[in-house]
């Protein structure tokens, strides 16, 4: 089975609600601990968790920014990318401008963002989606996406199925 690496948000943890939801749905999820780390250090931790494998990378909020950065520089290491209310409006080393983050070509990418998000503007995800082939799913939810957990699970399943179908065609 394709490994899943989950980058949690700024105030999240490796055992947060989204990660527990995925595990309860039967997925094995590796979630590096990014608490208290700056973006560059989080990126390093995520790369270590990937261990040279091709993974489905999931990132939430600040972890979504780290995941989007990794996807833009190492698309060959991903079978899919799922971003949850990603903080794509932020700039911090190694992301020097939101416009520098390009959706990875050839990597199925889904972004789920709440239209009532008061922490990260949904427009940041709209701009990101407009720069490439991204399935943007806007939901009637806030930043925590508690009401969209089933959509997160369904998107994870779909991204993994796309990968399995592609492998079967080889």
C-alpha positions in Angstrom: 0.0 0.0 0.0 1.1 3.5 -0.7 2.6 5.3 2.3 0.8 8.4 3.6 2.7 11.2 5.2 0.6 13.9 7.0 2.0 17.3 7.9 -0.1 18.8 10.7 -0.9 22.4 11.2 0.8 25.0 13.4 -1.4 24.3 16.4 -2.0 20.6 15.5 -0.1 17.5 16.6 0.9 14.1 15.2 -2.2 12.7 16.8 -4.7 15.4 15.8 -8.3 14.9 14.8 -7.6 14.7 11.0 -4.8 12.1 11.5 -7.0 10.1 13.9 -9.8 10.2 11.4 -7.6 8.8 8.7 -6.3 6.1 11.0 -9.8 5.2 12.1 -10.7 4.8 8.4 -8.0 2.1 8.1 -5.1 4.2 6.7 -1.6 3.9 8.1 -0.4 7.4 8.5 3.1 8.7 9.3 2.8 12.1 10.9 6.1 13.8 11.8 6.0 16.0 14.9 6.3 19.6 13.7 5.2 21.3 16.9 7.3 24.4 17.6 9.3 24.2 14.3 9.8 26.8 11.7 8.8 26.0 8.1 12.2 24.9 6.9 12.6 22.5 9.9 9.1 21.1 9.2 10.0 20.5 5.6 13.1 18.6 6.7 11.0 16.4 9.1 8.5 15.7 6.3 11.3 14.7 4.0 12.8 12.3 6.6 9.3 10.8 7.0 9.1 10.2 3.3 12.4 8.2 3.5 12.9 8.2 -0.2 9.6 6.5 -0.9 6.9 7.8 -3.2 4.0 8.9 -0.9 0.6 10.4 -0.7 1.4 13.7 1.0 -1.3 15.4 3.0 -0.8 18.8 4.6 -3.1 20.8 6.8 -2.8 24.6 7.3 0.8 25.4 8.0 1.7 21.8 7.3 -0.1 22.4 3.9 2.3 25.1 3.2 5.2 22.8 3.9 3.6 20.0 1.8 2.9 22.4 -1.1 6.5 23.5 -1.0 7.8 19.9 -1.1 5.4 19.1 -3.9 6.7 22.0 -6.0 10.4 21.0 -5.6 10.0 17.2 -5.5 7.0 16.1 -7.5 8.7 12.9 -8.4 8.4 11.8 -4.8 4.6 12.0 -4.7 1.8 9.8 -5.9 -0.7 12.5 -4.8 -1.1 15.7 -2.8 -4.0 16.6 -0.6 -4.0 20.0 1.0 -6.5 21.0 3.8 -7.0 24.7 4.2 -3.3 25.2 3.3 -1.6 28.4 4.6 -0.6 29.3 1.0 -0.8 33.0 1.8 2.2 32.9 4.2 5.8 33.6 3.3 8.7 32.1 5.3 12.0 30.5 4.3 12.1 28.5 2.0 8.8 29.9 0.6 9.6 33.5 -0.4 6.3 34.3 -2.2 3.0 32.5 -2.4 3.2 32.8 -6.2 6.4 30.7 -6.2 4.3 27.6 -5.2 3.3 25.8 -8.3 1.0 22.8 -8.2 3.1 19.7 -9.1 2.7 18.7 -12.7 1.6 15.1 -13.2 0.7 14.6 -9.6 -3.0 14.3 -8.8 -3.7 17.3 -6.4 -6.8 18.0 -4.3 -7.3 21.1 -2.1 -10.2 21.2 0.4 -10.9 24.6 1.9 -13.7 26.0 4.0 -15.5 29.1 2.6 -15.9 30.3 6.2 -12.2 30.0 7.0 -11.2 33.1 9.1 -7.6 31.9 9.5 -6.5 31.2 5.9 -8.4 33.0 3.2 -10.0 30.6 0.7 -8.7 32.9 -2.1 -5.2 31.6 -1.4 -6.3 28.1 -2.4 -8.2 29.6 -5.4 -5.1 31.3 -6.7 -3.0 28.1 -6.2 -5.6 26.0 -8.0 -5.7 28.5 -10.9 -1.9 27.9 -11.5 -2.2 24.3 -12.3 -4.3 21.1 -12.5 -5.9 21.1 -9.0 -9.2 19.8 -7.9 -10.4 22.6 -5.5 -13.2 21.5 -3.2 -14.8 24.4 -1.4 -16.9 23.3 1.6 -19.2 25.2 3.9 -16.9 24.9 6.9 -14.3 26.9 8.9 -10.5 26.4 9.2 -10.7 23.3 11.2 -12.7 21.4 8.5 -14.5 19.3 11.1 -17.5 19.1 8.9 -15.4 18.0 5.9 -13.6 15.0 7.5 -15.6 12.5 5.4 -14.6 14.5 2.3 -10.9 14.3 3.5 -11.2 10.5 3.8 -13.0 10.2 0.4 -10.3 12.4 -1.3 -7.6 10.2 0.3 -9.2 7.1 -1.0 -9.6 8.6 -4.5 -5.9 9.7 -4.6 -4.8 6.3 -3.6 -7.1 4.6 -6.2 -5.7 6.8 -8.9 -2.2 5.7 -7.9 -3.2 2.0 -7.8 -4.9 2.3 -11.2 -1.8 3.9 -12.7 0.4 1.1 -11.3 -1.9 -1.5 -12.8 -1.5 0.1 -16.2 2.3 -0.2 -16.1 
